[in-house]
Amino acid sequence: MSSTTASSASGGGGSGGPHSLAFRVMRLCRPSFQVDTPLLIDPFDLLTGEDILDNPTAASQLPTLLKQNPTTETIPDLTYRNRYELQNPSDAMGLSGLLVLPQAFGAIYLGETFCSYISINNSSSFEVREIAEIQTEKQRILLLDTSKAPVESIRAGGRYDFIVEHDVKELGAHTLVCSALYNDGDGDRKYLPQFFKFIVANPLSVKTKVRTVKENTFLEACLENHTKTNLYMDQVDFEPAQNWSAKVLKADEYHSLSNSKTREIFKPPILIRAGGGIHNYLYQLTLSSHGSPRMKVEGSNTLGKLQITWRTNLGEPGRLQTQQILGTPTPKRELELKVVEVPSVIILERPFMVRLNLTNQTDRKMGPFEIFFLQSDPKEEKAVIVNGLQTMVISQLEALSSTDLNLNLIATRLGVQKITGITVFDVMEKKTYDPLPDLEIFVNSE
C-alpha cells in the first residue's frame, strides 16, 4: 500500500568532525498509476476512414471487413510489427497495469497524516540513542524517543529503521528533526542532529455565506480543491452550535427503486476535481424552540462548524475541521413579541384569533404592558381591525418569563392582506417598543 519517496533534506552537525552515523528520511505514501500515452492505432481506421457509413454500399461490406481485421489475430507476433496497434479497446486509456513509486517528496496537505520512514546508518558498533520530532512554527512534537531503551548496537555497515507518523494540523513550514547521541571508536561522546524541512499547504478553501429568511437561517458552503489530485468527499457535515439544528438541502434526484436501498448502504462519494474543482453545500439552520431566553440574548452569533473528510484516488484519507462559522448578530432585546399561531382559513368579516407570545428577556421584572394597533395614518382604512377592546392590558412579567395572549381580529378585505402595527407599550417606563413585523394572511369569501 505504501511506497518510499526521496526526501528534501538539509542537515546540520552538532559536534565537530565527521560522524559515523547518517540519517536517511523517506516519505511513505501510496503509489500512482503508470499511464503510457503512445500513439496506438487501429488498422481498420486506416482502411475505411470516418465516412464509411455515408456510402450504403461500403456500409453493407462493413461486417466482412471487421472479420478480416488483423487486430483479432491470436497468433503471437514475434516481429513486433503490431506494437503500435490497439489490441484491445481498453489500451486507448494508457493504463499499463503498473504502479509507480513517487520520485519526489511530493506535496503535503493540511488534514493528512505525514508518515516517514527513517533509517540511521552506522559504520561501527556503538550504543545509539535516537530522537525524532516535528517542529512547526508554533510548537515541537516528539514522535519517537529511545533514550529510556537505547539501541544497544548497530553493526558495521548496518542500519536501524523505524517509522513515525504525525497528523498535520498546521499550515506553513515544518521541520523533521532527527538526532542521535552515540560513542565513536575513540570513546568520545558525539551528538548528531539532522533537519528535514517541508511545507504544508491547504488542500481546500471553504467559502461560506449566511442568509436569514424569517425564522430560518441558510448556510451555503463552497469547497474548492487546490490539490493536483481528485478529492472524493466522504463526509461534509455541519455540526450546529447549542440551540441550533441543521438539515442539509439537496436537489431532487431520480433514483430507481432497485438502486434506492443500495445507495442508502453504499453512499457514493462526491467528486471535486483537481486544480480548482468546486462543490456547493446548502444547510438549513433552525433555532431550537426549547432554547431559553437567556441563551438567545447572551449567546453569541455562532452557528457551528463543518467537519470534512475525503480520500484521494488511491484512498489516502484526509480530514479538516473549520473554525466556528458566525451568523448575523442577533440584537439584544429586552422584550420579544412574536406570532405563535394563525388560523389556516380566514373568512371575510368573521372574527378569528391570532395567538401571540410576549417574552421578558431581562433578569428583572417588567410591566405592566399595553398592546394595541399603532396606526400611522388615521384616515387610512385598515384591512384587519380589532374585534373588541382596542387596547389589551398585560400584567407584570417576571424575569426571563413569557405569557401567551389572544387577539380577536376581523378582516375587511379579500385576498392577501397584512396585519400591521401590533405594538407593545411599557406603562411603568413609558416606553414604546418596535411594532411586530408585518404578518401576511389570505382572506377568503364565504
N, C-alpha and C positions, 0 to 999 in steps of 0.2 A: 504493500500500500504506500510505503514511503520511499523517498529517494534522497540522495545526498546532493547538495549543490555546493559549489565553491563559495567561500565567504569573502567578503570585502573587509579586510582587517588592517589595523595599524597597531604595532606593538611598541612596547617600551620596556626598558630594563630597570630592575630595582638595584641590584648590587653590581659593582663594576666588574669588567672582564666578561669573557664568553661564558655561556650557560650550556650545561649538558642536556637541559630539558627544552622542549619547544611544544607549543600548543598548536593544534590544528582544529579549526572550527568549521563545521559544515551544517548548513541548514537542512532540516528534514522537511520535505514537502512532497506532495503527490506528483507523479509524472504527468505528462501531457501526451496527447495522441500525435503520432507521427503522420503528417499529411504530405503526400507527394503530389505534385501538380505537373506531371509530364504531359506532353501532347500526345494523347491517345486518340485514335480514330477508328471508325468502323468502315471497312472497305465497301460495304453496301452503300454508304452515303456517297462514295466517290463514283460508283457506277450509276446510281439512279438520280441523284440530285434532289432538291427540295420540291420541285414542281412535278414529280412523277404522277401524283394523284390528279393533276389537272387534265391529263390525257387519259380518256377512258380506255383506250387500247393498252397503254402501258400499265394502267392500274389493274387490268384484268390479269396481267402476267406477274403481278407482284407476289402472289403465293409461290409461284415456281422459282422466282429469284431468291426468295427467303430460304427455300430448301437448299439452294446451291450456295448459301452464304458460307464462305470459308471459315468464319469465326466459330462455326458449330462443329468443327473437326475435333475429334477426341484423340487423334494420334499426336504424340508429343513432337514439337518442332525443335530438333537439335541444332538447327542453324540460327535460331533466334530471329528469323525473318519476320515473325509475327509479334515482336516485342512491343511495337507501337500500336498494336490493335487492341481494341476493347474485347476482352474475353468474356466479360460479364458486365451487365449494366451498372452494377454497384461500383465497378472500377472507376467510373467517372467521378466519384466522390473524392478520390485521392487518399482514402484511408488504407494504410498498408497493414493494419492489424498489429502494429508495434507501438510500444510506449517509449517516450524519450525522457531521459533524466535531464532536468534543467541544468544548464551550464553556467548560470549566473545566480547570484544571491537572490535576485527577484525582489518584488515589491512586498512590503509587509504593511498590512492594513489594521486599523483600529477595530477591535472586536474579535480578531483572530487569536489563535493560540500559537505563539512562537515556539517552535521545537528545534533544538540544536543538538547535534552530535559532536561531542568534544573528545579529542584524542590527545593525550600527552605522551610524547615520545622521549625515551631516555636512552642514553648511550652507555650507562653504567647501572649498577645495582645499588640504589640508595633509598633510604626511607624518604617518602614523599608525602606531603600534605597538600591537597588541592582545595581551593575555594573558588566557586563560580558565583557571580552575582550580576544582576542587571542594574544599571544606573540610568535613570531618566533625568529630565530637567528638574523634577520635583522631589524624587525620592530614590533610595537604594533598596533593592530587594535581593535578599540572599536566596540563591537557588540550590546550592549544594555546599556542604561543609563537611570535610573528612578529618577535621582537627581532632575530634574525640576518638575516631577509629582510623588512624592514618594507614595508608598503604605501606606494607612492610618493605617491599622492594619491587623494583621493575628491572627485569633482566636487561643485559646489554643489548641494545637494538630493539628492545621490546617497547610496549606501549600499554597505557591504561586508558580504557574508553568508558564513557558514561554519557547519558542523555539528560538534558534539562528541558523543562517546559515552563512557559510563562504566558498567562493571559494578558494580552496587550490592552491596556485601559487608558493610555495617554498618547497624545499626538506628539510629533516632533522628534528630536534627536534622542536616541537610546545608545547606550554603550554596554556591551557584554564584557565584563572584567573577569579574566581568568588569572589566578595567581597560585604559585606553588612555593613551599618552603622546604628546602632539602639540604643534604650534606654532599659536598663534592668529594672527589677522590682524595684530597688532602685533609678532609675533615672540617673544612670551612663551611659555615652556615650561609646559605645563599637564598635570596628571595627573588622570584621571577614573576612579574606581572605582565600581562599582555591585554590589549584593549581591542575590541572589535566593535566598530560603530555601524549603526544603520538608522534609517529614518522611517518613522511610522506615518503613513498617510491616511486620509479619511476616505473610506470606501463609498460612503453615501452622504448626500446632503438632503436634509429634511426641511422642507418649507411648509409652514402652516398658516392657515387663515381661519379666523374665528368670526362667525356671524351669529347674531341673536335675532330670532323671529318669535315675538311674543314670549311664550313660556319655554321655547326650545332654543338650544344653542347648537349650532352646526360647526364641526371642526373638519376642515379639509387639509389633508396631509399629502404633499407631493414628494416622492422619493426619486432621486436621480442617482444613477450608477456612475461612479467616477473611476472604476477599475477597468482593466483591459480584458476582463472575462465576464461572461454572463453570470448573473446572480439569480438564483431561484429562491424566492421568498417563501419560507416555510410558515412564518407567523409574523403578522404585523397587527398586534393587539394594543388597544388603548386601555390603560389602567386608570380609571377615573379617581379623582380625589374623593375625600369623605363628603357624603351627602350628595354625590353625583352618581348617575347611572348612565351607561354608554351602550349604544347599539350601532353596529356597522351597517351602512346602507349600501346595497349593491344593485346594479342594473338587472332588470328582469332577463333571465336566460332560460331558453327552452332546453330541457333535458328529457330524453326518452325515459319511459317507465323502467326499462330494463337496466339503464345506467344510473338511475337515481340512488339505489341502495349502494352501488359500488362507489359512487362519488362521495357518499357520506362516510364510508370507511377509509377509502384512499383519496384523500383530498389532493388534487393536483396543485403543485406549486405555481406561483405567479412568476413569470419570466420578466426580468428587467435587463435589457440588452446592454452589452458592454459599450463603453465610450459615450455615455450621455443618455442612455435609455431612461425613461421615466414611467412612473405609475402613480395614479392618484387613488387615495382612500378617503371615504367620507363617513363621518361618525355623527350620530345624533345624541346629544347630551341633554339629560333632563335632571333638574334639581329634585331630589327626593322630597316627598311630601312630609316625611317624618322628621326632617331636619328642624332643629329648634330655632326660634327667632334669634337667639344669641349667636348661634353659629352663622346665620345668614348675615348678621350685621358685622360681627367682629372678625369673621373668617375672611381670608384673602380671596383674590380672584383666581386662585389656582384651579385649573381644570383637571390635570393629571399628566401622565407621561406615556410615551409609546415604547413598547417592547418589540424589538425587531430581531428576527433570526433568519438566516439564509444559508444556502450551500452553493458552492461553485460547481463547475462542470463535472468534476470527479468527486464531489461530495464533501469537500472540506467545509466545516461549519464556521459560522461567524455569528456574533451576537452584539447588538447595540441597545443602549437604553438612552432615550433623550432626556434632556432636562425638563423640569416642570413647565408645562405649557400654560400660559396665562390667558385668561379671557378678558372680556370687557369689565372694567372695575365697577363693582356694584355700589351705588351711592348709599351712604348711611342715612336711613330714615327712622325718625322716632315713631312714626305711625304708618301703618300699611293698611290700605283698604283694597280689597280685591273681590272679584266676582267668583262665587263658588258654583252656582247653578243657574241656568236659564232654561225655560221651557223649550222643548223641541218644536212645538206648534203654538203659534201666537195668532189669535183671531182678532180681526179689526173690531175696535170699540168694545172689547171684552177684557175684563181685568185679568192680569197674570202676575205671578210672583217671581221676583228675582232675589236670590239668596246671596247675601254679601257676608264678608268676614272682615272684622276690624281687629288688628293686632297691635298691641303695645310692645315695641321692640326696645324699650329702655329698661333700666333697672330701678325705676321709680314709678310711683302711682301717677296716673294721668287721668284727666277728665274733670267733670262730665263733658260730653260732646253733643253737638247738634249736627244732623245730617240733612241736607236739603239740596235742591236743584239750583245751581247757580246759572242765572240767565243773563247772557251778555247783552242781548237786545230785547228789552221788554215787549216791543211791538211785534217781534218775530214769533210766529206760532210754532210751538214745538210738535214734533212728530210723536213723541212719547211724553205723557204727563203723569203726575202722581194721582193716584186714586185714594183720596182721604186727606189726612193731615199733611200739610206741605213741609213740615219740619218734624224729624224724628229725634227724640232725645235718648241718649245712651248714658248710663251711669258710669262712674269711675271704673277704670281698668287697672288691675294690679300689674306689677312689673312682670314683663315677659308673659303676658296672658293675652287671650283673644276671646272674642264673642261673635256669634252669628246673629244676623238680623235680616228681616224680610222686607222688601219694598213692594208695595202694591201699586202696579202701574197699568196704564191703558194706552194702547197705540191708536193714533188718529189718522194714520196714512197707510196705504198699501205698499207692498214691495219691501225693498231693502231700506231700513231706517237705522238711525244711530241714537243710542241712549247717551246723552252728553250732559256734563255739568254736575255730576254727583260729587258733592263737596262735604268735607268734614271741618267743623269749627270747634276749637277748644274754648269752652266757656270760661274756664279759670284763667288761662293765659291770654285770652282774647286773640287767638292766632288761627288763621285760616290756612289749611293745608292744600296742596295741589289737588285739583279735581282728579277723579278716576278717569283713566284713559277711555276714549270713546269705545262703546260696545255696539257692534253691528248685530241686528236681528232681521228676520224676514217675517213680514206680516201678511197673513192670508185673509181672504174673504171667506164668508160662511160657505 
